[in-house]
Each structure stands twice: as structure tokens, then as C-alpha cells.
Amino acid sequence: MSLCIGCMREIADDVICPHCQFDNTKQQTSPLLPYGTLIEKRFIVGREVEINSESTRYIAFDRETGDRVFIREFLPAGYISRAPMTAKVIVDSSRADAYTKHLEDFEKLFSFLASISDMSAMNEITDIFRANNTCYVVEKCDDLISFEEYIEHKGGHIEWE
């Protein structure tokens, strides 16, 4: 089975995904995880879908369940680096204590969010674990459509009401 790194759907031998038009010859730039990285011998990491100053969220494929998921990686800007084409996070030695504290806070926050993730506005958190000198949060990936697609399905416009 070949997976598109952009959407984690099956593709044949296509380079450009027929589902999302992602170019599967692209390479991920450090410090982000390289495309196709296998985490915990279970999750195949795809492209990033969200980046902020404390973490990066990737689309991924769960080999155990066969589902697409999101994986959020604790990746605080200015604290870490990663050698190209590797998964292990390298912490700046001058910021190691602060990194450890922030890592613990990140894990506590998402553990709390997992306990209330039955709320409809949140993706369900299914796993939290440490690996590669960082922390990962696994979330269910609901198949949602973009606002543009919604408008298109409504005939190009929606009523004010």
C-alpha cells in the first residue's frame, strides 16, 4: 500500500496525489519530522497541518487501526534542533531545564484535554506518549471539508440567516 504523505489516503504509484494534489516527491525541512517517519512502530508521519511556537501538528496514519490521525509533536521554537532526516529532538543545552519544564506542562495540558475530549468542539485525544526526546499527542482525524468546499456544495453562496 502506498500512502500520500499529504492526506494519508491510498495512492497507486502516483507522484501527485489524485485526492489532494500533494507532490509526494517533496522532502520535509528540519526541524520538522521527515515525511514517512515511523513513530513507536505504529504511526507514519505525513505533512504538517499546523505549526505554532510550541508544537507542530502532522497528518499521520495509524498502522494498527488503519485510520488517519493527527499527531502533535512538542517542538518549541528556539529550544530545539533536529538533524536532517532524523526523528530525535536535540535540546539546546543552555535551555534544557526550561525545555523539561515546558515538556511536562505540555504533557499535563494534553492529559487534561484528553479527559474532557468528549466535547464536540474538540478532536478526541487517543494517546499521549514520549519518544525521540519529546512528547506526542495523537488525535482522531475527522473527515471535515473546508469552508470553500462547503460553499461550493451550497451552490456557490449561503444565505445570511
Buried (B, 14 or more C-beta within 10 A) or exposed (E): EEBBBBBBBEBEEEEEBEEBEBEBEEEBEEBBBBBEBEBEEBBBBBBBBEEEEBBBBBBBBBBEEEEBBBBBBBBBEEBBEBEEEBBEBEBEEEBEEBBEEBBEEBBEEBEEBBEEBEEEEEBBBBBBEEBBBBBBBBBBBEEEEEEEEEEEEEEEEEEEE
